[in-house]
């Protein structure tokens, strides 16, 4: 994080917006993104929409974010979203399954479909027709778009932090991931 006196006017405005908004400060991906305030101003509202006003159930959204953080090997997002997932109702067993990248038999159906969707998207950059049909039946078309963008958004911020070597507090639960 640059020293306050080193910030440009544009960076100061971004810091003020982030500090006074739901994020309550400049943390995680927004530290390296501060180097490009214009792009931060474009990307952050998308993240806020997905996190705070999206149509996916909080539990589904948070377990998918955890799966993205695990796949991207990003400790910051893992550490930030595991507690949010648990508060939203994701079971510790499901979190362990996400950490180990396995399927949990007792997982609620909406979590299972969303996780499979996200995992296929991250591994093959597509989803098979049967899974698309299952997701469409479970969530609807608009939520499929949101789920796809959620995965893309969190892959993006994880990559930004990975490249910038953004530090994370605490242990990730899956070892040092170098983020």
matplotlib code that plots the C-alpha trace (Angstrom):
import matplotlib.pyplot as plt

x = [0.0, 1.5, 2.0, -0.9, 1.3, 2.4, -1.2, -2.4, -5.7, -7.4, -5.9, -7.1, -10.6, -10.6, -9.2, -12.0, -14.7, -13.5, -13.1, -16.6, -18.2, -19.1, -15.5, -14.5, -10.9, -8.3, -7.4, -6.6, -6.8, -7.5, -4.0, -2.3, -5.3, -4.7, -1.8, -4.5, -7.3, -9.3, -9.4, -10.1, -13.1, -14.4, -13.7, -14.7, -18.4, -18.7, -17.3, -19.6, -22.6, -21.7, -20.9, -23.6, -26.5, -26.2, -29.0, -27.1, -27.7, -25.0, -24.0, -23.7, -21.7, -19.3, -18.6, -17.9, -15.5, -13.7, -13.4, -11.9, -9.5, -8.4, -7.9, -6.1, -4.0, -4.8, -4.6, -6.1, -9.5, -9.5, -8.9, -11.5, -14.2, -14.1, -15.5, -18.1, -19.1, -19.5, -21.6, -23.7, -24.3, -21.7, -20.7, -17.2, -17.3, -18.1, -15.2, -12.9, -14.1, -13.4, -9.9, -9.3, -11.0, -13.4, -17.1, -19.0, -21.9, -23.9, -23.5, -26.8, -27.8, -27.4, -23.9, -23.0, -24.2, -22.5, -19.2, -19.3, -20.1, -17.2, -14.7, -15.5, -15.3, -11.9, -10.5, -11.9, -13.1, -16.6, -19.2, -20.7, -24.2, -25.6, -24.2, -25.5, -28.9, -28.7, -27.6, -30.3, -33.0, -31.6, -30.8, -32.1, -30.4, -29.7, -28.0, -25.9, -24.5, -23.9, -22.2, -19.9, -19.0, -18.5, -15.9, -14.2, -14.2, -12.6, -10.1, -9.1, -8.7, -6.8, -4.4, -3.9, -2.9, -0.8, 1.2, 1.5, 2.4, -0.3, 0.1, -2.6, -3.0, -3.2, -2.9, -4.9, -5.7, -4.1, -0.5, 1.6, 0.3, 2.7, 0.0]
y = [0.0, 3.3, 5.9, 8.4, 11.3, 9.3, 8.7, 10.5, 12.4, 9.5, 7.0, 9.1, 9.1, 5.3, 4.8, 7.1, 5.2, 1.8, 3.0, 4.5, 1.6, -2.0, -3.1, -0.6, -0.2, -1.1, -4.8, -7.8, -7.3, -3.6, -2.9, -4.0, -2.7, 0.7, 1.0, 1.3, 3.3, 3.4, -0.4, -0.7, 1.6, -0.7, -4.0, -3.2, -2.4, -5.8, -7.5, -5.5, -6.5, -10.2, -10.2, -7.9, -7.8, -11.0, -13.5, -16.6, -17.8, -16.6, -20.2, -21.1, -18.0, -18.4, -22.1, -21.3, -18.4, -20.9, -23.4, -20.6, -19.5, -23.1, -23.7, -20.4, -21.1, -17.8, -17.6, -14.2, -15.1, -18.5, -17.0, -14.2, -16.5, -19.7, -17.9, -16.2, -19.6, -21.1, -18.2, -18.6, -22.2, -24.2, -27.2, -27.7, -31.0, -29.2, -26.8, -29.8, -31.3, -28.0, -27.9, -31.4, -30.8, -33.7, -34.1, -34.4, -36.8, -35.0, -31.6, -29.8, -30.1, -26.4, -26.4, -29.6, -28.2, -24.8, -26.5, -28.9, -26.0, -23.8, -26.7, -27.6, -24.0, -23.6, -26.8, -26.9, -23.4, -24.7, -26.9, -30.1, -30.0, -32.2, -29.9, -26.8, -28.3, -29.2, -25.7, -24.2, -26.3, -25.5, -21.8, -20.4, -18.6, -15.3, -17.1, -19.2, -15.9, -14.7, -17.9, -17.8, -14.1, -14.9, -17.6, -15.2, -12.3, -14.2, -15.9, -12.4, -11.0, -14.1, -13.8, -10.1, -10.9, -13.9, -11.8, -9.0, -11.5, -10.0, -11.2, -13.0, -13.2, -16.7, -20.2, -21.1, -24.6, -26.1, -25.0, -22.1, -21.2, -18.4, -15.8]
z = [0.0, -1.0, 1.7, 1.8, 0.7, -2.4, -3.6, -6.7, -6.5, -8.4, -6.0, -3.0, -4.4, -4.8, -1.2, 0.1, -1.9, -0.7, 2.9, 3.0, 1.2, 2.3, 2.1, 4.8, 3.5, 0.9, 1.3, -0.7, -4.5, -4.1, -2.9, -6.2, -8.2, -6.7, -9.1, -11.8, -10.3, -13.5, -13.7, -10.0, -10.5, -13.2, -11.5, -7.9, -8.6, -10.3, -7.3, -5.0, -7.1, -7.0, -3.3, -1.8, -4.3, -6.3, -6.7, -5.8, -2.2, 0.1, 0.9, -2.8, -3.6, -0.7, -1.4, -5.0, -4.0, -1.7, -4.6, -6.8, -4.1, -3.7, -7.4, -7.8, -4.7, -3.2, 0.6, 0.9, -0.6, 1.1, 4.5, 3.8, 2.5, 4.5, 7.6, 5.4, 3.9, 7.4, 8.6, 5.5, 6.3, 4.4, 6.5, 7.8, 5.9, 2.7, 3.3, 3.8, 0.6, -1.3, 0.3, -0.9, -4.2, -3.8, -3.9, -0.7, -0.8, 1.8, 0.1, -0.6, -4.2, -5.1, -3.6, -5.5, -8.9, -8.4, -7.3, -10.3, -12.6, -11.2, -11.2, -14.9, -15.9, -14.2, -15.6, -19.1, -19.6, -20.4, -18.8, -20.3, -21.6, -18.9, -16.2, -18.0, -18.1, -14.4, -13.5, -15.6, -13.9, -10.5, -10.8, -14.1, -16.9, -15.2, -12.2, -14.6, -16.0, -12.5, -11.5, -14.5, -13.9, -10.2, -11.1, -13.6, -11.2, -8.4, -10.7, -11.8, -8.3, -7.2, -10.1, -9.4, -5.8, -6.8, -9.3, -6.7, -3.9, -1.8, 1.8, 3.7, 7.5, 9.0, 7.6, 4.5, 5.7, 2.6, 3.1, 1.9, -1.5, -2.2, -2.5]

ax = plt.figure().add_subplot(projection="3d")
ax.plot(x, y, z, "-o")
ax.set_aspect("equal")
plt.show()
